[in-house]
Amino acid sequence: MSSSGSPDTRRSSDVILVSIESIIPIIALIALGCILQKRGWFQDSFGNDLSKLIQSATPALAVLPILVN
């Protein structure tokens, strides 16, 4: 029996494909951010503003699943 037909090989290739599909959008967003930064779309205070938004939204997002269930 060839290795390409074994169930273990199909499972590991599925895991690799799912991993790649999960990472691609993250890499695309990072690349988009770099491109927009080089074109001057963000002000100098953008990093601080984004950090404040994330710090204030994270606790709410952590509590939301508890309230929904």
For each residue, the residues with C-beta under 8 A, 3 or more apart:
1: 5 6
2: 5 6
3: 6 9
4: 9
5: 1 2 9 10
6: 1 2 3 9 10
7: 10 11
8: 11 12
9: 3 4 5 6 12 13
10: 5 6 7 13 14
11: 7 8 14 15
12: 8 9 15 16
13: 9 10 16 17
14: 10 11 17 18
15: 11 12 18 19
16: 12 13 19 20
17: 13 14 20 21
18: 14 15 21 22
19: 15 16 22 23
20: 16 17 23 24
21: 17 18 24
22: 18 19 25 26
23: 19 20 26 27
24: 20 21 27 28
25: 22 28 29
26: 22 23 29 30
27: 23 24 30 31
28: 24 25 31 32
29: 25 26 32 33
30: 26 27 33 34
31: 27 28 34 35
32: 28 29 35 36
33: 29 30 36 37
34: 30 31 37 38
35: 31 32 38 39
36: 32 33 39 41 42
37: 33 34 40 41 42
38: 34 35
39: 35 36
40: 37
41: 36 37
42: 36 37 46 47
43: 46
44: 47
45: 48 49
46: 42 43 49 50
47: 42 44 50 51
48: 45 51 52
49: 45 46 52 53
50: 46 47 53 54
51: 47 48 54 55
52: 48 49 55 56
53: 49 50 56 57
54: 50 51 57 58
55: 51 52 58
56: 52 53 59 60
57: 53 54 60 61
58: 54 55 61 62
59: 56 62 63
60: 56 57 63 64
61: 57 58 64
62: 58 59 65
63: 59 60 66 67
64: 60 61 67 68
65: 62 68 69
66: 63 69
67: 63 64
68: 64 65
69: 65 66
